[in-house]
């Protein structure tokens, strides 16, 4: 899939976000990498097979009172 000198990590690899960006849309908050992964500014990822990866642990704030 890559046409640049070094091959990018595959979408299933742990280092997949080190692939070369092929399209950036900062106004929309995402970057498409050459391995097909979409990286979002909020640290989420969308893999080519449609799987969602949340790299930041999210938790709901308690409604303390």
C-alpha positions as CSV (number, residue, x, y, z in Angstrom):
1,X,0.0,0.0,0.0
2,X,2.9,2.4,0.7
3,X,4.8,4.0,-2.2
4,X,7.4,5.8,-0.1
5,X,10.9,4.3,0.6
6,X,10.3,2.7,4.0
7,X,7.2,0.5,4.5
8,X,4.7,1.7,7.0
9,X,3.5,-0.5,9.9
10,X,0.3,-2.4,9.1
11,X,-3.0,-1.3,10.5
12,X,-3.1,-4.2,13.0
13,X,0.4,-3.4,14.4
14,X,0.9,-1.6,17.8
15,X,2.9,1.2,16.1
16,X,0.3,1.7,13.3
17,X,0.1,5.5,14.1
18,X,3.6,5.9,12.8
19,X,2.5,5.5,9.2
20,X,2.8,8.4,6.8
21,X,-0.2,10.7,6.7
22,X,-1.8,10.9,3.2
23,X,-4.6,13.3,4.0
24,X,-5.2,15.7,6.9
25,X,-8.3,17.6,7.8
26,X,-7.4,19.5,11.0
27,X,-10.7,21.5,10.8
28,X,-12.5,18.2,11.2
29,X,-10.0,16.7,13.6
30,X,-8.7,13.7,11.7
31,X,-5.8,12.4,9.7
32,X,-5.7,9.4,7.2
33,X,-2.6,7.3,7.3
34,X,-1.2,5.3,4.3
35,X,-2.1,2.1,6.1
36,X,-5.8,3.0,6.1
37,X,-6.0,4.0,9.7
38,X,-7.9,7.3,10.6
39,X,-6.4,9.0,13.6
40,X,-8.6,11.5,15.4
41,X,-7.4,14.5,17.4
42,X,-9.1,13.1,20.6
43,X,-6.7,10.1,20.5
44,X,-9.2,7.7,18.9
45,X,-8.5,5.6,15.9
46,X,-10.6,4.0,13.2
47,X,-9.1,0.9,11.6
48,X,-9.7,-0.1,8.0
49,X,-12.0,-3.0,9.1
50,X,-14.2,-0.5,11.0
51,X,-12.9,-1.3,14.5
52,X,-12.6,1.6,16.9
53,X,-9.6,2.0,19.1
54,X,-9.7,4.4,22.0
55,X,-6.1,5.1,23.0
56,X,-7.1,7.4,25.9
57,X,-9.0,5.7,28.8
58,X,-12.4,7.4,29.0
59,X,-14.5,7.5,32.1
60,X,-17.7,9.2,33.0
61,X,-17.5,11.9,35.6
62,X,-19.5,11.2,38.7
63,X,-22.4,13.5,39.5
64,X,-21.3,14.0,43.1
65,X,-23.4,16.0,45.4
